[in-house]
Amino acid sequence: MRKLLFIIPLGLSLTAMSCSNNVEPTSSEEKVATVEQENETISKDINVAEFSELIAKGEGQVLDVRTPDEWASGIVKGATKMNFFDNDFNTQLEKLDKNKPVYVYCKSGGRSGKATKQMKEMGFTAVYNLIGGIGAWDAAGKEKVK
C-alpha cells in the first residue's frame, strides 16, 4: 500500500511535467537551432506555369545564370544576367536583395539548381528554381526578349 501511495503522486507529477507547452531550449546551441529553423530559406523547384505566375506579380527578382552566348537567344523579360561560371559569381549575387524572392533559371535547370543552393547558404529568404530552365520556358511558348 505504501508503494502505491508513492507511485501515484510520482506518476501524476511526471504526467503534468510532460504536458507542459512552455518548453524552452536549455542550451545556447538549441536556441541557435531554433532561430535557424524560424529563418529557414524557402527553396523550391517550380514549373513554368508557377514561375510565370510568380514573376508576373512583380514582387521578386528574376535571375538568368546562363552564359553571354546563351543570353543572345533571348532572356525572360526583366531578368538580371549573371554568368554562373564567372569567378565572382558569389560577389555578383551579393548585389541582389536577399529579402526579396529570387526566380532563377538557366538552360535546363542544373546551374540554376546549384545557384539556388548557393543563395540558400548565403541567407536569401526565398529562391525559386525553374524546372527545365529556358528550354521548358520555350517549350511552353512563353515570351523572351533580346
N, C-alpha and C positions, 0 to 999 in steps of 0.2 A: 504494500500500500504506500509506503514511503517513497518507493521508486516512482510510482505513478504520480504522486504529488509533485515530484521533482521534474519529471518528464513533460507533463502537460504545460506548465509555465514556460519551460525551455522551448518547447515546440511552438507555442504561441509567440514568443519573442522572436524566434527565427523567422516565422511567417510574416510578422509585422515588418521586420527589417528588410526582407526580400521584396516586399511590395512597395517600398518607398520609390517615388518618382524623382526624388531630388538627388540623383547620383551625380556627383561632381568628379571629374578626373582628379586623381590624387597626385600624380607626379607631373613635373613640367613637360616630360615627353608626351604623356597622354593629353595634356592641354594643347600642345602644338599639333598633335594628330587631329584633334577635334577642330581646331581652326582651319587646318588644311582641308578637311572634309567640307567645311562650310564654304570655302573659297575655291572649290574644285572647278576646273575649266570644263565648259561644255565643249565636247569634241565629237563631231558626228559626221558620218558619211551620208550624203543625201543624193537623191536622184535629180535629174534635170528639172522636173516639174517643181520640186521643193526649192531647188536652187533659184530658179527663175522667180518664183513667188517671193522668196525672201529678199532677193536683190531689188525687186520691184518696189518694196516698201521703202527703200532708200535710207534705212537706218544703220547700214553697215558699210564695210569696205570690201570691194571686190579686188582680188589679187590674182594676177596671172603670173605663174612661176616658170613659164616656158623660156626658151632662148630667143634672141632677137630674130633669127631666121624663122622661127615658128610664129612670132608675132606678125610677120609680114603677111601671113594668110588671114589676118583679122583677129580681133580680140572682142571679148564681151564688153558692151558699152559701159564706160565708166571705170574700167579696170585699171589698176595700178600695175605696172610691169616691173617685176623684179626677177632677174635671171637666177634660178636656183643654183646654178653652177658657179656664180660669181664668188670670189674669195671672201667678199664682205657681205655675203647674203644675210647673216645674222645682224650685222650693223644696219643693213637696209630695213630689216624687219622692225628694228627699234624705232623707226620713223612712223610706224603705224600706231594708232590709238589702241592700246591694249584693252580698253574698257568698252570698245565698240565691237560688234560681231565682225568677223572676217570670213568672207566667202572665197575660198581658194580653189584654183583649178590649174591643170597642166594639160599635156597632150592626152594622156589616158588614165591618169589618177595616181600613178606611182610617186612622182616627185611631189605632187600636192599632198599626198598622204604623209610623206616624210616632213614636208614643211609644216603640216598640221601638228605633227608630233613636236617639232621644234618650238612652235608657237605656244603649245601647251606647256612645255618646260620653261618657257620664258615668262609665263604668267598671263597670257591672253585669256580673257574671260569666256569667249565663245568663238570657236573656229569650226567652219563647215566645209567639208571636202566634197567636191563634185565627183561622184562615181562615174568613171568612164571619161572624165575630162572633156576637153573641147571636142573630141570625137563624138561623144554622146550628145553634146550640145548641137553639133552639126546634124547628126542623125535625126534629132528631134525637130530640125528646121528652125532653130532659134536664130535670131539676128546677131550678126557680128559687125563691127566697124573696123575700118582700116586705120 
